[in-house]
Amino acid sequence: MPTDACRATLVGAAREVPGPQPLPPSAVQGELPGWLRGALVANGGGDYDGMLHLFDGLASVVRVGLNEGGGGDGDGSKSIATFAQRMLRTQARERKAATGKVAYREFATSPPVDPPGLAGEARALFSQLAQLASGSPQFTDNASVNLIPVEVPAAGGRPLLLAVSETPGASYLVDARTLETVRHAAPDAEADGVPGMLTTAHPARLRGGRELVNFTRTLPFGGMHVYRMASSGRDALKREAVAFIPDRRKMSPTWVHDFAATDDGYAVIVEPPLYMNLASLMIGGDRQRKGGIVPGASDFVFMDWRPEDGVRVAVVPLPAAAAAGEEEEGEGEGAEKAAAAPAIPKQQQQQQKKTLYFLVPQAFFAFHFGNCFLVKADAATGGGPQLCVDVAAYDDPAILNDLRLAPLLAGGRPLGERRGGHGPGGRSGEVSRSRYARLTIPLDRGSTDPSSPAPLAPPVPLTRPDAPDADFAEFPTLNPRFRGRADSRYAYVLNAVRPTNMGNALAKLDLATGESKTWREPGGAPGEPVFVPRGAAEGGTGAEDDGVVLAFVAAPEGGSFVVVLDAREWREVARVRLPAGVPYRFHGGWMPAAAAAAGGGA
Ligand SMILES: [Fe+2]
């Protein structure tokens, strides 16, 4: 179980440290691999004052540079690290700084009504309904969830990071070196014809990261608008509509956090039966719960769970440009690649013209997806083409209530004190259970009717059920050079060594044997694992686990460090103690020094 000091760091305030600020040699314990040159960057909350949920903190971005220069010669003899941490300059932050109050509706936190009481509730309700009717609700611009390397011409080749969250307006460009907020980067829905009030913070990075695929959603009576855009070049960040997926229930859109995609030309959108309750979405479930004027608060923040509906899976064909090429690194520019022949056989292209729909009758919930790969048709056996999608799957969405700040901070206290009667979310003081599992989708058996999907088998666990550490998997990742490949054998996840009410370990999963190995700092809590492969120029063997896993860790005594794990041996080789605590991180990545200098990214 993480200590109180650890939890205080995770939901504390991010102290701003302009940078990159050099750290003293004593900050590095162990031996930092000399070949590891670049920066670990990540996004997350940095101000939880007045907030109710882990997802609500106002955005802060952090960067830890390793062996980047300034004396570092890359041979390991000089282990040099730098640090920077900044708050994102959003409207949500500026208005809160000016008024001292939460200004926008966040995931679970709503602004206080004015005047307090029913008159204020009625005024807020009228305002929200008017905004919904006008199609422009005032959602937050708090871009706290992910950081995507991009390159826009106006920045003169300077490497940038796109900070994003789950509204199109929560989109800001950040200087990848100093972490200064450069500018707001909200898309123009009128110009590009991609409408939508919500989106995902997980654009799929295809073709070596040059192309981003994502979707927005319209509501009510809407659905998901899949689009693609380039991450660099003249048309960087301009969206192009690809497909539309109608909602399962017209008045109750599903909440989908992430999806899977592959360079082979498919996006796979998995829709657990977790439906937004529009009243709760607009007004705030917690405000309803406190006795506001609209009853019927949802059980899961602003969502309702209807397991009887099962999980709908949509396989969306992507245009040929997205399917071009199989080997991306070190190759030519986008125009040449776009003109290359698609990797999909012609008969499969015919099959993939329309979106295919499937239904898993047994409900499960998921935030995140790992590997996704195509198994081509086998003429010898008569087997049709299949898509495999790896997912960190929960039985239900109770994890959304686990991540409320009250139970997170209460630690091991009895359940009755911690949940406050907020619905069926909690069953114990333990963090919900989840498994890393694989969906296998037969592409020749899909339905093109979204209201009549073809049956699909539930995901099959990829780890042995008897392993003591096999019942929590989150933030799955893998060697990026093995993404999209059927022969990928290893995944790395946030893991839980129980008893604990949150992820408190990192695990390496061997998908061939089902075995797993964990690393943890007792009393501490790591965040998302990031795999950095050791390239051939750096003496790498090309083996899938030849590299390191990096993660931010909230320390048991307070404060934070970055842990460096040898991925093959699964042991700690170094840690970098940071000069300021880093609150809970959601997502980020690694920017290699060479790519950063050239204006590229991880
Ligand atoms: Fe996420």
Boltz pocket constraint, residues with backbone or C-beta under 6 A from the ligand:
constraints:
  - pocket:
      binder: B
      contacts: [[A, 145], [A, 201], [A, 202], [A, 257], [A, 258], [A, 367], [A, 368], [A, 586], [A, 587]]
      max_distance: 6.0
